[in-house]
Amino acid sequence: MPYSLRSEVGKGTEFRVYLPHVQKGEDTISKRDVPSSLPQGSETILLAEDEPSLRQLMTRVLRTQGYTVLESGRRQ
């Protein structure tokens, strides 16, 4: 999967991921492909998010799934 990354001091970081084109009306996901539960993990994740409420929600969800979360936000 092609991607690009650009980062500028004082401006932030931009990630671009290029997904394959899918024809309209194509249904490539069947019910058996959809997981019935969220994946569990034991890894450590660095979560970088400027919006405090979104960062807190994401941290809570990841921790309930067993991950250790290190939070990073915008400095005031």
LINNOR-V698809 format. One record per residue. N is the residue number from 1. RES is the residue in one small letter. NEAR is the number of other C-alpha atoms within 10 Angstrom. D_LAST is the distance of its C-alpha to the last C-alpha in whole Angstrom. Layout:
BEGIN
n->(N N)
res->(RES RES)
near->(NEAR NEAR)
d_last->(D_LAST D_LAST)
END
This chain:
BEGIN
n->(1 2 3 4 5 6 7 8 9 10 11 12 13 14 15 16 17 18 19 20 21 22 23 24 25 26 27 28 29 30 31 32 33 34 35 36 37 38 39 40 41 42 43 44 45 46 47 48 49 50 51 52 53 54 55 56 57 58 59 60 61 62 63 64 65 66 67 68 69 70 71 72 73 74 75 76)
res->(m p y s l r s e v g k g t e f r v y l p h v q k g e d t i s k r d v p s s l p q g s e t i l l a e d e p s l r q l m t r v l r t q g y t v l e s g r r q)
near->(6 8 9 9 9 9 10 8 6 6 7 8 10 10 9 10 10 9 9 8 6 9 7 6 6 7 8 7 8 7 7 7 8 8 8 8 6 9 9 12 13 10 9 13 14 11 16 12 15 12 10 13 10 11 16 14 11 15 20 13 12 20 17 11 14 14 17 16 16 11 15 13 12 9 5 3)
d_last->(36 35 31 29 25 24 20 19 16 14 15 15 18 21 24 27 30 33 35 39 41 42 45 45 46 46 45 45 43 46 45 46 43 40 39 40 37 34 34 33 32 31 29 25 23 19 18 15 13 10 12 12 15 17 15 17 20 21 20 23 25 25 25 28 30 30 27 25 21 18 15 12 9 6 4 0)
END
